Amino acid sequence: MSTTVITLNKGRDAHLARLLEGLGRGTHPAECIVVEMGANPAPLPDHGFPIRRIVLPSGGLPLARARNAGRRAACGDHLIFLDVDCIPSGDLVASLDADLGLADGLICCEVSYLPARAVDDGWTEAGLRASGHTHPVRNFPAAGLARTDNPGLFWSLAFGVRATTFDRIGGFDEAFDGYGAEDTDLAFRADAAGIPILFSAGGHAYHQYHGAFDPPLQHFADIIANATRFHARHGLWPMDGWLDAFARLGLLPPTWREAPTILRMPTADEMEAARVPLDRPF
């Protein structure tokens, strides 16, 4: 079996360089596909494995379409989707490859979130592990694989899937345009098809710090549109914590669950107030 790593980039060249550096330090994939969303890519250094870049013209953030484009370009039997802001552990590729040889599902590895300035030119995996914070809502096993019955706990930051299984699910639904819910929709469709969501004890991804907002007001319109599409298909609201926060700001009505009608767009002051402090990992 061969393994393809797929990542998406839109102006995060420094993060991409660290991701590729991490892949180069560990077990190499058969190839890495980098989908550039609207950018003209600069040359990349050699890391000891093939890197192919696809330019997907876009002024926005077409995450579903870009991931599907990466899959179409992939030659591997096993696919590892890794967000561009994630540095893989040395064993991530080998671990997920082995997991996929044993189990057919969407297999997630654990993610540690790094604070600002945690990654420098002399970074080590031990240093990243010491400074990273795992997210409290997802519990990973001490050994092997553990199934979760909650497909909402699937996150697309770092996961593996057999190429044939990805195709059987139908890939990401490209009607989810921009940010939000496209990965939750994939997991719900997988679960409905009897394809499990599994958490792996092996492999790890280290999420590099970048500016963020809580709630993510920079993606406000995308989240409303994608949440509405998800609800129409699955009958429940994704991202409801963010939608509640939008309502508290007066951007949505208090009765948004009946219809999330946009009352107004967030202001610059509201955006600034929602900015996540540098010392918060998430």
N, C-alpha and C positions, 0 to 999 in steps of 0.2 A: 504494500500500500504506500502511496505517496501523499504528502501533506502540502497544501497551499495555504499560506497566510494571506488574508485580505484585510487591507486597511484603507480608510478614506482620509483625504486631506483637503483642507481649505484654509490655506494661509498659516498653517501651523508647522512650518518647516523645522523649527527647533525641536518640537515634540517628535516629529517623524524621524529626525536624525537619532534621537535617543531610542525610539522603538527599534529601528534597524540595528543600532549598536547592540541592543539587548539580544536581538535574534542572532547576531553574529557571535555573541559570547556563549550561547547555548547550543543545543542540538539544532542544526540548520534545517529549515523546511526545504522541500524540493524547489519552492519558488515563493516569492512574495509579490502579490499584486497590489499596487498603490493606485487607487482611483482618485484623481485630482478633480475636484469639483469646481471647474471654472478657472483654473490657474494654468499658466504656462510653466511647467516644471523645470527647475534647474537641475543640472547633472548631479547624480548621487555617487558617493564613493563606493568602492567594492567592499562587500562584507562577507564574501565567500560563498554566496548563494545567488541564484538568478533573481533579479528584481525587474519587474515589468510595470510600466506606468501607463495608465489610461486617462486621457483628458475627457471629462464629461462637461461640456459647456453648460453653465448654469450661473444665474445671478443669485440664487438662493442656496438652500441646504437640502438637496434632494436625497436624503439618507437612504430611503428604500430603493430608489432607482440606482443609486451608486453601489449599494451592496449587491444588488442583482447584476449589475454590470461586472463587478468583480468576480462573481460566481461564474458568469458566462465565459470570462477569460481564463478561469482556473483550469488547470490540468489535473489537479490532485483528486484522489478518491476521498480524502478527508479534507474538510475545510475548517480553518480557524479564523474567525472574525475577531479582529483586535482593533479597538479604537485607537486613533493616532496618538492620543495622549497617554497611552498605556505602555509601560516598559515591561516586557515579558521576563519572567524568571528564567533561569538557565534551563530548567526542566519543563517549561510550559509546553513546548512543541512535542517533545517526546511523551510527556504525560497524557496530553489530550489525544495524541495519536494512538497510544496504547488503550486509553479509555474507549475510543471509538471503535477499536478492533474488538472490544468485548461487549459493548452496549450500543444499541441504536436509539438515539435520542438527541435532544438539545443539551449539551453538556457544558456547564458553567464552571469556571475556576474562580477562586476567591480573588477579590480586588482589595488592595490597600490604598487608601487615599493619602497623598503626600501633601504636607503644608508647603507654603511658598519657600523657595530657595533650598529645598531639600535635595535637589539634583544639581551637582556641579560637574566639572570636567573629570574629576577623580572619583566619581560615584562608584560604589560597590553595592552588590545586592544585599549584603549584610547591613549596610547603612540604610538602604531603602526600607528593609524589613523593620529596622529599629525605629524609624521615624514615621512609618505609615500607620494609618488607622483603618481597621476594617469596619464595614457598615453594620450596625447592630441588628438590622431587620433580616439579615440572611445568615443562617447557621450552616456551616460546612462540616462534613464528617471528619473524624480523626484519621480514617483510613477508607479506601475504596470509594464507592459512589453511593449517594443517598438521593432518593426520589423525593421531590416536593409535590404535594397535591395542589399547590397554589401557583398556577401559571403566571400570576402577576409578579412573582419573585424572579422571573427570568429577566435578566438585563443583557443587552447586546454588547456590553463593554468588552467581554472576553469570553467567547464560547466556541465550541467545536460541534460540527455536525457532519455526518456522511453526505457526500455530494448527492447521492441518489435520494437520500431522505429529504434534503433541502428541496430537491426538485419535486418530490412527492407532495410536500406541504404546499408547494407553489411559490416558494420564495417569499420575499417581502411584498406586500401589497403596495404598488406604486401610487395608488390613489391617496395614500397617506403622504402628503407633500410637506416638506420641511420637518420641523422638530416635533417629536412626541407621538407615542402610542404605536408606532409601526412595529417595534419589537414586541410589545405586549400583545398586539394582534397576531403576530407570528406564533407566539407561545400558545395563545388560546386556540388557534387553528390546529397547531400540533397536538395539543391536549385532546381536542375533539376527535382527532384522527387516531388516537391511541398511542401517540409518540410521547414518551415521558420527558419531563424536564428534570435533569439530574445535576446534583452538585458533586464536584470532585474534590477529594482530599489532595490531589496532586496538582502541580502547576500553580502559578500565582501571577497576577498582574499588578503593577504599581502605577497608579493613576497620577500623572504629573499635574501639578497645580496649574490652573489658569483662572482668569477672572470669571466670576460667576455671580448670579443674582438669585436670591431666595425671597419670594417666588421668582421663577425665571421670566421676568417681564419682557426680556428681549425677544422671547418666542411667543408672546401673548396670543397673537392672531393665529399662529400655526397650531398652538395647543387647543384653542377653542374649536377650530375646524376639524382637527384630527380626533379630539375627544367626541365630537358630535358624530363623526363617521363610525368610531368604535362603538358608541352606544347604539347606533342604528343596527349594527351587525350583531353585537353580543348581548345587548340588553342591560349593560351596566356601565357606569361612568369610570373611565380610567383617570389617573392624575387628579383625583377628587380633592386631595389636600391642597394642590395648587389652585384648583378652581374655587375652593372655599376661600383661599387667601385673596384671589382676585375679587371675589364678592365683597370681602371685608374692606377692600380698597374702593369699592363703589364702581368697579369696572364691569361687573356683572350684577344682575339683580339677586337679592337674597333667595329668590325662588329659581335659581339657575338650573336646578335639576329638571324642572319642567321644560325649560328652553334656555340655553346659555346665550341669551341675546347680549351682544356687546353694547354697553351703555356709552362707553368712551374709551379712548386709548390711554395708556399710562403716560404720566408726565415725566419730564426730565428729572424733577425733584424726587418723584416716586422711584424712578429707576436708581438714582443715586442712593436713596435710603435702603434699597433692597440689595445693594452690593454686599457680597460676602466678605467679611474681614480676612486679612491675610493669614491670621493664625487659625482659621477654621478650615479643616480639610474637606468638609462637605456641608 
